[in-house]
Every structure is written in C-alpha cells, then in structure tokens.
Amino acid sequence: MNNMLTNFIEPGNKVEIQMVDQQNQGEGAPATYISQIQDILSENQMEIIMPMEKTKLILLPVDREYNLVFYAGTNLFQCFARVIDRYKSNNIFILVVELTSNLRKYQRREYYRFSCALEMNSRNLEEEEIRAIEEKDPHSNLIPGLPLKRSVIEDISGGGLRFLSTHSYEPGSLIYISYNLLVRGNKKEYELVGKVLSSQKMEGKGGSFEHRVQYVDIDADVREEIIKYIFEEERKYRKKERQGS
C-alpha cells in the first residue's frame, strides 16, 4: 500500500478517531475521540495513545475499523485503519492500528476558507450573555442595541472567520458577530457568537489587528447556509475566471 505515511505524519501529531460502523446508525453523530500519535512503526502501522474522556480511558475494541483524521501542521490527512493490538508501555496505554486505505489530504467542508471582503460588526459579550453560553443557550439572551465596532471579514468558512479591525480582542474571549450574506438572492443577517482564537497587530498597517474566530454553538442549518453561500460564490468566481481566460 503506497501511503507515504512517514512523509506527512509524525509522532506527536493530533488524531481524531471515529468508529466506522457507528456512522450510519441514525442516532446522531458518532463519537469522535481526540488523541495523538505515539510512534510510526511502518508505512502502514502506527501506535496511537489510547484516547481519554476527562479521566476515563476509552478502550476502543480490537479488530474494528476506524476513520482517522490527522492534524499535520496546517494540513489534515484522512485514512481508515483497523485496531490490531492494544497494550500498556511505560505507563502509557497504546493502540496499534494498521491502515486499510491510502492516506489522502482532507478538507472538511465547514473549514473551507473563502477569501472575501465583507463588512462585519462585533462587540464583546456581556457577562449575562457569557452565562447563557455556559448554560448552552447562546442566542436567546443576546442583548440587542449595544454599540458595535465595524470591521472587514477577510475569509470565511462554516467553522469561523478571519477579520481585520482597528481594535483588538483578547484571545479566548467571546464576541458577538453580525454580518450579511446574499442567500438565494436575498440579503440575510447572521448574528453569531464567536470565540477569539488569536488577535495580532498587523505590521505596517497603521493600527490594524487581524483576528481569527471560531463559531460557538452555531446552529447546524445556519452553518450549512454559510457553507452553501461559500461554495456558490466560489463557483461564480471560477466561472468568471474561465470566461476571462
């Protein structure tokens, strides 16, 4: 099997693990466990640290097939693999997996970034709004009419966005986000909650800051609308490029 595994994946990379035969049972999304690679044994075998949830070890069954997604730098790679052994080594619980498919570069639809220049308004969440987030009720208690700061979205995805502004936000903080998209020919406003992943001052851009934001508890239908908008705009852009060439 020509995986070229060692060209892309290395010990320490994060990996998502999802059982394949749970994916079509109609009981919602199958459980996804996060772990990391302990060692690469060959081009089709590796050791993965057995995942945990809180303090509970997840004993994934031997001889089951799993969908694996690897985080390698800025890239994602995906393959299927079977657990062929599990044991304890140096106080670490290990899964030995054998690849059952080729490794391929992978991009989730929700993380596909579309470059754009869209106006956006934002503000820090108030304390009572943050409490609502913690209670898993992020939208019903958003306070209307509070002052907003203007900024420009530079790229957008179904998972979040990157924007420029003349003000900074504290990484880790929660913010209210509002922007408009053209959906099925009509302008629609999106009011979302985002977590600031990073906020950096832009060199040589006169006090501008670049922010990366991940949506928090976004409704699945809203995410799908945003993704459809992105792919429709991407198709329009490519069509114009072909016509111009």
C-alpha positions as MATLAB code, in Angstrom:
seq = 'MNNMLTNFIEPGNKVEIQMVDQQNQGEGAPATYISQIQDILSENQMEIIMPMEKTKLILLPVDREYNLVFYAGTNLFQCFARVIDRYKSNNIFILVVELTSNLRKYQRREYYRFSCALEMNSRNLEEEEIRAIEEKDPHSNLIPGLPLKRSVIEDISGGGLRFLSTHSYEPGSLIYISYNLLVRGNKKEYELVGKVLSSQKMEGKGGSFEHRVQYVDIDADVREEIIKYIFEEERKYRKKERQGS';
ca = [
       0.000    0.000    0.000;
       1.629    3.250   -1.115;
       0.673    5.590    1.738;
       3.913    7.555    2.101;
       2.787    7.817    5.709;
       6.139    8.962    7.062;
       6.271   11.827    4.523;
       3.278   13.532    6.149;
       2.599   12.142    9.621;
       4.931   12.084   12.617;
       4.836   11.222   16.341;
       3.046   13.877   18.380;
       0.516   14.766   15.642;
      -3.064   15.064   16.872;
      -5.540   12.499   15.543;
      -9.338   12.220   15.575;
     -10.725    8.691   15.883;
     -14.250    7.718   14.841;
     -15.686    4.200   14.642;
     -16.790    3.436   11.078;
     -19.691    1.081   11.797;
     -21.353    3.714   14.001;
     -21.511    6.295   11.227;
     -24.786    5.133    9.670;
     -26.873    4.047   12.634;
     -29.194    7.067   12.517;
     -28.522    8.000   16.144;
     -26.832   11.340   15.562;
     -23.146   11.915   15.001;
     -20.883    9.046   16.087;
     -18.490    9.692   18.945;
     -15.190   11.292   17.969;
     -12.188   10.833   20.238;
      -9.068   13.006   20.229;
      -5.632   11.546   20.801;
      -2.116   11.703   19.380;
       0.384    9.524   17.565;
       2.919    7.817   19.799;
       5.117    6.245   17.108;
       5.203    5.323   13.412;
       6.035    1.619   13.115;
       5.986    1.290    9.302;
       4.311    2.792    6.245;
       1.005    1.185    7.262;
       1.205    0.743   11.036;
       1.412    3.191   13.916;
       0.951    3.465   17.660;
      -1.736    5.843   18.921;
      -2.173    6.796   22.557;
      -5.472    5.399   23.775;
      -7.937    8.326   23.987;
      -9.465    9.584   27.221;
     -12.626   11.491   28.098;
     -11.988   13.572   31.203;
     -10.237   10.939   33.352;
     -11.830    7.884   31.731;
      -9.782    5.709   29.374;
     -11.663    4.815   26.157;
     -10.967    1.143   25.457;
     -11.533    1.027   21.712;
     -12.183   -2.573   20.582;
      -9.565   -4.564   18.688;
     -10.399   -5.645   15.110;
     -12.794   -2.737   14.497;
     -12.327   -0.249   11.668;
     -11.956    3.468   12.394;
     -11.916    6.700   10.427;
      -8.746    8.643   11.335;
      -8.124   12.334   10.665;
      -4.579   13.574   11.339;
      -3.556   17.174   12.075;
      -0.133   17.678   10.479;
       0.891   21.325   10.674;
      -1.673   23.290    8.686;
      -2.849   20.187    6.795;
      -5.402   17.482    7.505;
      -4.980   13.898    6.308;
      -7.523   11.087    6.432;
      -7.469    7.310    6.191;
      -9.243    4.223    7.503;
      -7.487    1.865    9.882;
      -8.091   -1.226   11.988;
      -7.001   -1.649   15.600;
      -4.846   -4.787   15.642;
      -3.474   -4.630   19.201;
      -3.560   -2.637   22.412;
      -1.230   -2.719   25.396;
       0.452   -0.679   28.133;
       4.003    0.580   27.599;
       5.921    2.810   30.026;
       2.656    3.616   31.818;
       1.003    4.689   28.524;
      -1.943    2.786   27.068;
      -1.334    2.207   23.354;
      -3.442    1.257   20.328;
      -1.645   -0.332   17.374;
      -3.506    0.472   14.151;
      -2.991   -0.804   10.617;
      -4.105    1.339    7.687;
      -6.809   -0.198    5.494;
      -6.841    2.657    2.941;
      -4.402    5.099    1.405;
      -3.657    8.329    3.213;
      -5.253   11.321    1.496;
      -5.266   15.057    2.003;
      -8.513   16.069    3.613;
     -10.513   19.251    3.943;
     -13.780   19.420    5.814;
     -16.445   21.408    4.021;
     -17.025   23.538    7.109;
     -13.348   24.524    7.231;
     -13.023   25.511    3.565;
     -11.998   29.183    3.639;
     -13.374   31.618    1.090;
     -11.451   34.873    0.612;
     -13.749   37.890    0.620;
     -14.213   41.485    1.793;
     -17.438   41.618    3.818;
     -18.471   44.262    6.317;
     -18.948   42.973    9.832;
     -19.971   44.360   13.229;
     -18.841   42.940   16.551;
     -18.556   43.545   20.290;
     -17.524   41.733   23.442;
     -20.257   39.692   25.082;
     -21.742   40.973   28.314;
     -21.391   38.841   31.457;
     -25.017   37.680   31.358;
     -24.587   36.617   27.722;
     -21.488   34.613   28.674;
     -23.513   32.921   31.427;
     -26.108   31.989   28.793;
     -23.316   30.410   26.697;
     -22.201   28.380   29.706;
     -25.793   27.238   30.160;
     -25.912   26.155   26.492;
     -28.402   28.857   25.490;
     -26.221   31.174   23.388;
     -28.741   33.066   21.266;
     -31.929   33.691   23.216;
     -30.201   36.071   25.620;
     -28.156   38.196   23.221;
     -28.764   41.802   24.171;
     -29.931   43.966   21.239;
     -28.944   47.574   20.607;
     -25.472   47.635   22.204;
     -22.708   49.643   20.458;
     -20.893   47.694   17.744;
     -17.457   48.070   16.182;
     -17.046   47.826   12.407;
     -14.514   45.569   10.736;
     -13.933   43.653    7.487;
     -14.062   39.876    7.042;
     -11.061   38.643    5.017;
     -12.042   34.997    4.797;
     -15.000   32.972    5.975;
     -15.816   29.301    6.495;
     -18.527   27.219    8.065;
     -16.346   26.938   11.152;
     -15.365   30.569   11.676;
     -13.788   33.602   10.065;
     -10.794   35.915    9.918;
     -11.296   39.665   10.040;
      -9.389   42.951   10.227;
     -10.257   45.833   12.533;
      -8.726   48.845   14.261;
      -9.408   47.334   17.682;
      -8.160   44.163   19.372;
      -9.909   41.389   21.246;
      -8.467   39.230   23.994;
      -7.701   35.680   22.748;
     -10.141   33.276   24.361;
     -12.858   35.918   24.736;
     -16.388   35.511   23.379;
     -17.743   38.094   20.951;
     -20.997   38.876   19.184;
     -20.672   38.857   15.372;
     -23.080   40.283   12.804;
     -22.749   40.236    9.011;
     -24.904   39.914    5.897;
     -24.743   37.285    3.159;
     -26.661   37.067   -0.096;
     -28.667   33.840    0.273;
     -30.896   32.722   -2.626;
     -30.888   36.272   -3.979;
     -31.867   37.876   -0.660;
     -29.678   39.641    1.884;
     -29.737   37.786    5.207;
     -28.245   38.912    8.505;
     -26.309   36.411   10.591;
     -25.940   37.052   14.320;
     -23.462   34.613   15.796;
     -21.263   34.067   18.813;
     -17.548   33.501   18.258;
     -14.526   32.593   20.334;
     -11.402   34.627   19.543;
      -8.575   32.220   18.730;
      -5.987   34.922   18.036;
      -5.672   38.699   17.782;
      -2.481   40.116   16.254;
      -1.351   43.609   15.384;
      -0.615   43.906   11.661;
       2.864   45.215   10.907;
       2.882   48.283    8.654;
      -0.908   48.608    8.578;
      -1.388   51.572   10.915;
      -3.003   50.077   13.998;
      -4.930   47.280   12.294;
      -5.482   43.957   14.033;
      -6.116   40.552   12.484;
      -8.450   38.207   14.360;
      -9.270   34.536   13.902;
     -12.624   33.487   15.349;
     -14.339   30.122   15.769;
     -18.141   29.966   15.945;
     -19.619   28.803   19.243;
     -22.687   26.515   19.266;
     -23.686   27.513   15.740;
     -26.978   26.007   14.553;
     -26.393   23.208   12.008;
     -28.795   24.771    9.480;
     -27.070   28.152    9.771;
     -23.657   26.519    9.272;
     -24.964   24.718    6.186;
     -26.335   28.003    4.757;
     -22.934   29.646    5.201;
     -21.186   26.683    3.542;
     -23.623   26.779    0.609;
     -23.018   30.529    0.232;
     -19.247   29.948    0.186;
     -19.367   27.228   -2.461;
     -21.833   29.190   -4.601;
     -19.569   32.260   -4.510;
     -16.565   30.063   -5.274;
     -18.369   28.635   -8.331;
     -19.216   32.164   -9.555;
     -15.600   33.240   -9.127;
     -14.257   30.231  -11.045;
     -16.810   30.737  -13.824;
     -15.678   34.375  -14.241;
     -12.058   33.244  -14.313;
     -12.778   30.700  -17.072;
     -14.700   33.280  -19.103;
     -11.866   35.770  -18.741;
      -9.140   33.358  -19.781;
];
